Every structure is written in C-alpha cells, then in structure tokens.
Amino acid sequence: MPLLRDLHTWIRSYVRSNHLRITLTEINSIIAGVTGIPREHLLIHNDSVVPAGAFRKITRAVKKRGEHYPLQYLTGSVEFMGIKFRIRPGVLIPRPETELLAEICLQYTAARKNTSILDLCCGSGVIGLSIARLDLHTRISLSDRSLRAVNLARENAAVLGLAARTSFYHGDLFSPLPVGAKFDLIVSNPPYIPNTRMPHLQKEVRCEPVKALDGGKNGTEVITRIVRQAGNYLNDDGILAIEHDDTHQRFMESLGMSAKQTSLYYVKTINDLSGRPRVSIFRRVYKKDLNSPAAG
C-alpha cells in the first residue's frame, strides 16, 4: 500500500516535470476531498496509508487540474458565506463576489420576520440556503431550469438541515411556481455573460454549464425577463435583488419603467469589493401608491 508521502512525491514530480501551476493548497484540497483526511493533517501524518483506488483517483484528479479543470469539481465542495456546499460538474460554481448578493438579502431580512424568499436560477442553492442558514426567520423557495441543479440544491438543503424551510421547483424562471405565489424578496444570479465573450473565458470557466453563464447577445436576455415578470410575484414593498455584469448598470436603470406599468421600479446599484457595479435592487410599490404622482 502506498503511503501519503509517496503520493506527495509523485505529485511534486508530475507537477515539476510538466511545468504545471498547481499550488500545494490545491493539491491538499484534492487529497482531502478524495481521502477524507483533514487538510491540516496531511503533512503531519505523511505515513498514512493511501488505498490504491484513492491513489489512482487522486493522480487522475491532479492531471485534470493540470488541464485547467475546476478545482471545485475535483474536490466536490465549495465554500460560500463560510458554509461548505456540495458542488458537481454541470452546475455553476459559486463566485466569491456573489456573497455580496447574499449579504444584501440578509440586511433586508434582518429587520423582518417570517420573510418569504425566492432564489431564482438557484444553481446549487448557495444563495438561498445561506440566507436560510444564517436567518432562521426565513422560508426559501429555490427554482432552476436545470434539474441537475435543483437536485443538488435539494441535497445541500438536506445536508445543512434546512429541508423543512425550503421548497424546490424545476422549470423556466417563474413558470414552475404555484399559482398566486408571492414573495417578500426575490434574489437571482442569472446567466449574464454576453455570448460574444463566452469563447474568451478562462479555461476553467468554460468547463461550467453554458446555460448558466450565457446571457444572450448583450448578456441581458434573462435579466430582462426576470425584471419584467418579478413584480407579479412580489408582495407590496417587496424587493428584487439581481446580480449582473459590471457593464449593465445603465441598462438596469433603464429597466426601471414606470410603476404604473410594472409595479416595479429601480432603486439603486451596489458595487462589489472591486468597485464594479454588481447588484441592482428593484422595489414593488404599494398598490395604494400606484396612482400617486411619485409613482408615475
């Protein structure tokens, strides 16, 4: 039986001889993901036996990582908002900048109780499930057109003990929701990359599902549909928080049509930590406000 030190020796030799840019952190993440050995123990207990099957699986994973295959798919997990989630090929890998979207929603729910939330285009469910985990006074519905994503989100909910406060729907945007469904908050990280930019994405990103990334000609096709329909699914004074490309701020402002037509109007755009416009907020006006001069 090979030992952990033998595995490290093989990996170092392979990485060096093939001039690969794989960090020790990535290597240990792969080993930990396959063997279950905590990362902090990997160097201390280098005399641990590695079963032959695990050895082969790790070497294959290292080779795939050398070909720019996403690390998260190889380890089967991703951290978001300090919470560990399962992730698999065919489902979008959450980005750190999307934590801004979850934080904005948590600010909204902090002053409320029994908030009903829809996580639209939910992917693995990290946004909605993070909110549910960090705010016990919320009930979350999650919807995605990818059945693989919905099943993974359901699995993550079960692992986190959130099944009792979560509901799942499979279909195109709002179409699978029950008749008359209404929410206090709709949050969405939809596909928003302009399709002309798709061939130029990093190799790792091109391993992810195209449908979860490609937002059409200008990256705004799905966004437009969401904003135009969201008012029908929000309670009075409810909000829509939506992530978008950093080139979309003016477009988001233009979507804030008159409240008389859509019951939804643009509030503001919030920059991410890099100073780029990243999340836009829309609000559904009170019915009593629809005929007021300010609403028109």
C-alpha positions in Angstrom: 0.0 0.0 0.0 1.4 3.4 -0.9 1.8 6.0 1.8 0.8 9.6 1.8 4.4 10.7 1.4 4.7 8.5 -1.7 1.7 10.3 -3.1 3.2 13.7 -2.4 6.4 12.6 -4.1 4.6 11.6 -7.2 2.6 14.8 -7.4 5.6 17.0 -6.9 7.5 15.2 -9.6 4.5 15.3 -12.0 3.8 19.0 -11.5 7.5 19.9 -11.9 8.1 17.8 -15.0 5.0 19.1 -16.7 5.6 22.7 -15.7 2.2 23.0 -14.1 0.8 25.8 -12.0 -0.8 23.8 -9.3 -0.4 25.1 -5.8 0.2 23.0 -2.7 -3.1 24.3 -1.3 -4.9 22.9 -4.4 -3.1 19.6 -4.1 -4.0 19.2 -0.5 -7.6 20.1 -1.3 -7.8 17.3 -3.8 -6.2 14.8 -1.5 -8.5 15.8 1.4 -11.6 15.7 -0.9 -10.8 12.1 -2.1 -9.4 10.6 1.2 -11.4 12.5 3.8 -8.2 13.3 5.7 -8.4 16.9 7.1 -6.1 19.2 5.2 -4.3 20.2 8.4 -3.3 16.6 9.0 -1.9 15.9 5.5 1.7 17.0 6.2 1.8 15.8 9.8 0.6 12.3 9.1 2.5 11.6 5.9 3.0 8.0 6.9 -0.8 7.3 6.5 -1.7 4.6 4.0 -3.5 5.6 0.9 -5.6 2.8 -0.6 -4.7 2.0 -4.2 -8.1 3.1 -5.5 -7.8 6.5 -3.8 -4.2 6.9 -5.1 -5.3 6.4 -8.7 -8.3 8.7 -8.2 -6.0 11.5 -6.8 -3.5 11.1 -9.6 -6.3 11.4 -12.2 -7.6 14.5 -10.4 -4.2 16.1 -10.4 -3.8 15.5 -14.1 -7.2 17.0 -14.8 -6.3 20.0 -12.7 -3.2 20.4 -14.8 -5.6 20.7 -17.8 -7.5 23.6 -16.1 -10.4 21.5 -14.9 -12.1 23.4 -12.0 -10.7 22.5 -8.5 -14.2 22.7 -7.0 -15.5 19.9 -9.3 -12.5 17.8 -8.3 -13.0 18.2 -4.6 -16.8 18.1 -4.8 -17.2 21.1 -2.5 -17.2 24.9 -2.4 -17.3 27.4 0.5 -19.8 30.2 0.3 -20.6 32.6 3.2 -18.5 30.5 5.4 -20.7 27.4 4.7 -19.5 24.3 2.9 -21.7 23.2 0.0 -21.5 20.2 -2.4 -20.8 21.0 -6.0 -20.7 18.8 -9.1 -20.0 19.1 -12.8 -22.9 20.5 -14.7 -23.8 23.0 -12.0 -22.4 26.6 -11.9 -19.6 27.1 -9.4 -20.4 30.0 -7.0 -18.1 33.0 -7.1 -16.9 34.9 -4.0 -18.4 38.2 -5.4 -21.8 36.6 -5.3 -21.6 36.7 -1.5 -22.5 40.4 -1.9 -25.9 39.4 -3.1 -26.5 37.1 -0.1 -25.3 39.8 2.3 -27.7 42.4 0.8 -30.6 39.9 1.3 -29.6 39.3 4.9 -29.6 43.0 5.5 -33.1 43.1 4.2 -34.3 40.2 6.3 -32.6 41.3 9.5 -35.4 43.8 10.3 -38.2 41.3 9.4 -39.6 38.0 10.5 -41.0 35.1 8.5 -39.6 36.5 5.3 -40.5 34.5 2.2 -37.7 34.4 -0.4 -37.4 33.0 -3.9 -33.9 32.1 -5.1 -34.4 32.2 -8.9 -31.8 30.5 -11.1 -30.6 28.9 -7.9 -27.9 26.6 -9.2 -26.5 24.6 -6.3 -28.6 26.7 -3.9 -25.9 28.6 -2.2 -27.6 32.0 -2.0 -31.0 30.9 -0.8 -29.6 28.2 1.6 -27.0 30.6 3.0 -29.8 33.0 3.9 -31.9 30.2 5.4 -28.9 29.0 7.4 -28.0 32.5 8.7 -31.5 33.8 9.3 -33.9 31.4 11.0 -36.9 33.6 10.3 -36.9 32.9 6.6 -38.6 30.4 4.3 -36.9 29.8 1.0 -38.1 28.6 -2.4 -35.5 27.7 -5.0 -36.0 27.3 -8.7 -33.8 26.5 -11.7 -34.4 25.2 -15.2 -31.6 22.6 -14.7 -32.9 19.5 -13.0 -29.3 18.6 -12.0 -29.0 22.0 -10.2 -32.3 21.6 -8.4 -31.4 18.1 -7.2 -28.1 19.3 -6.0 -29.7 22.3 -4.2 -32.1 19.9 -2.6 -29.2 17.7 -1.5 -27.4 20.7 0.0 -30.5 21.7 1.9 -30.8 18.2 3.4 -27.1 18.1 4.5 -27.5 21.5 6.1 -30.7 20.5 7.9 -32.8 23.1 6.0 -35.3 20.8 4.3 -38.2 21.9 6.5 -37.8 25.5 5.4 -37.1 25.0 1.7 -39.1 24.2 -1.4 -37.8 23.4 -4.8 -39.1 24.0 -8.3 -37.8 22.9 -11.7 -38.6 24.9 -14.8 -38.0 28.1 -16.7 -37.9 31.1 -14.4 -41.3 31.7 -12.7 -43.2 29.1 -14.7 -43.0 26.2 -12.2 -44.2 28.2 -9.2 -47.7 27.6 -7.8 -50.5 29.9 -9.0 -50.6 33.0 -6.9 -47.2 32.6 -5.4 -45.9 35.8 -3.7 -42.6 36.6 -2.0 -41.1 39.4 0.1 -37.8 39.0 -1.7 -36.7 37.6 -5.0 -32.9 37.1 -5.4 -31.3 36.0 -8.6 -27.8 35.3 -10.0 -29.0 34.6 -13.6 -26.9 34.0 -16.7 -25.5 37.4 -17.7 -22.3 37.0 -19.7 -22.6 38.4 -23.2 -22.3 35.5 -25.6 -19.6 37.2 -27.7 -17.4 37.0 -24.6 -18.0 33.3 -24.0 -15.2 31.9 -26.2 -12.7 34.2 -24.4 -13.5 33.0 -20.8 -10.8 31.2 -18.8 -10.5 27.5 -19.5 -11.8 26.7 -16.0 -14.9 28.7 -16.6 -15.5 27.1 -20.0 -15.9 23.7 -18.1 -19.0 25.0 -16.5 -22.5 24.7 -17.9 -23.0 27.2 -20.8 -26.7 27.8 -20.0 -25.8 29.0 -16.5 -23.4 31.6 -18.0 -24.6 32.8 -21.4 -27.0 35.7 -21.1 -27.5 36.2 -24.8 -26.3 38.9 -27.2 -25.7 41.6 -24.6 -25.9 39.4 -21.5 -29.3 40.9 -20.6 -31.8 38.5 -22.1 -32.6 36.5 -18.9 -32.3 39.6 -16.7 -34.9 41.5 -18.8 -37.4 38.6 -18.5 -36.9 38.4 -14.7 -37.3 42.2 -14.1 -40.4 42.4 -16.3 -42.1 39.5 -14.5 -40.9 39.8 -10.9 -43.4 42.4 -9.9 -46.2 39.8 -10.4 -44.5 37.6 -7.8 -43.6 40.2 -5.1 -45.7 41.3 -2.2 -46.2 45.1 -1.8 -42.9 46.7 -0.9 -41.1 43.5 -1.8 -37.7 43.7 -3.5 -35.8 42.1 -6.3 -32.0 41.8 -5.9 -30.3 40.7 -9.0 -26.6 40.2 -9.9 -25.3 41.3 -13.3 -22.3 42.1 -15.4 -20.3 45.2 -14.4 -21.3 46.8 -17.8 -25.0 46.6 -17.1 -25.7 49.4 -14.7 -27.2 51.8 -17.2 -29.3 49.0 -18.6 -30.6 48.1 -15.2 -31.6 51.7 -14.6 -33.4 51.7 -18.0 -35.4 48.7 -16.8 -36.9 50.8 -14.0 -40.0 51.6 -16.0 -42.9 53.4 -14.6 -44.5 51.8 -11.6 -48.0 52.1 -13.2 -46.8 49.7 -15.9 -44.9 47.1 -14.0 -45.4 47.9 -10.2 -41.6 47.6 -10.0 -39.0 50.4 -10.1 -35.3 50.7 -10.0 -33.8 51.7 -6.6 -30.0 51.5 -6.9 -27.0 49.5 -8.0 -24.4 48.4 -5.4 -20.7 48.0 -6.2 -18.7 44.9 -5.3 -15.4 45.0 -3.4 -13.6 45.8 -6.6 -15.7 48.9 -7.1 -17.6 47.4 -10.0 -21.4 47.7 -10.4 -22.6 44.2 -9.4 -26.1 44.1 -7.8 -29.2 46.1 -8.7 -32.2 46.5 -6.4 -35.8 46.9 -7.6 -38.8 47.5 -5.4 -42.5 46.7 -5.9 -44.6 49.7 -4.9 -47.6 49.6 -2.7 -50.9 49.3 -4.6 -52.1 52.5 -2.9 -49.0 54.3 -4.3 -49.7 53.4 -7.9 -51.9 56.4 -8.6 -49.7 58.9 -6.7 -47.7 61.4 -8.7 -44.4 59.9 -7.4 -45.4 56.5 -8.8 -46.0 57.8 -12.2 
